[in-house]
Amino acid sequence: MARAGRAAAIRLGEPFRGLLYVPFYLAEALGAYQAEGVAVRVEQARSPAAAAAALHASALDAVWGGPM
């Protein structure tokens, strides 16, 4: 949970944009993450493998991927 007055920060790796992630994009556009005290910083990755490597190196907090 975020501390009073400070948003928890999450670095999210995104190897590609996809239709399956529209709810996440919409939540970001509507400010839903900020309203819950979470600052999400989406970082583009060159590939799914590069995103996984960044996650293992602690350069990212989470990575999303899918059946694409």
Solvent accessible surface area in square Angstrom, and as a share of the most:
residue,aa,sasa,rsa
1,M,239,1.07
2,A,34,0.26
3,R,192,0.70
4,A,109,0.85
5,G,90,0.87
6,R,180,0.66
7,A,45,0.35
8,A,43,0.34
9,A,81,0.62
10,I,63,0.32
11,R,69,0.25
12,L,20,0.10
13,G,0,0.00
14,E,0,0.00
15,P,16,0.10
16,F,54,0.22
17,R,146,0.53
18,G,12,0.12
19,L,148,0.74
20,L,103,0.51
21,Y,16,0.06
22,V,66,0.38
23,P,87,0.55
24,F,100,0.42
25,Y,39,0.15
26,L,97,0.48
27,A,24,0.18
28,E,75,0.34
29,A,86,0.67
30,L,132,0.66
31,G,29,0.28
32,A,43,0.33
33,Y,54,0.21
34,Q,114,0.51
35,A,87,0.67
36,E,142,0.63
37,G,19,0.18
38,V,38,0.22
39,A,35,0.27
40,V,34,0.20
41,R,141,0.51
42,V,41,0.23
43,E,53,0.24
44,Q,118,0.52
45,A,22,0.17
46,R,221,0.81
47,S,41,0.27
48,P,83,0.52
49,A,77,0.60
50,A,20,0.15
51,A,0,0.00
52,A,43,0.33
53,A,61,0.47
54,A,27,0.21
55,L,66,0.33
56,H,154,0.69
57,A,77,0.59
58,S,79,0.51
59,A,52,0.40
60,L,11,0.06
61,D,72,0.37
62,A,38,0.30
63,V,47,0.27
64,W,32,0.11
65,G,51,0.49
66,G,39,0.37
67,P,122,0.77
68,M,138,0.62
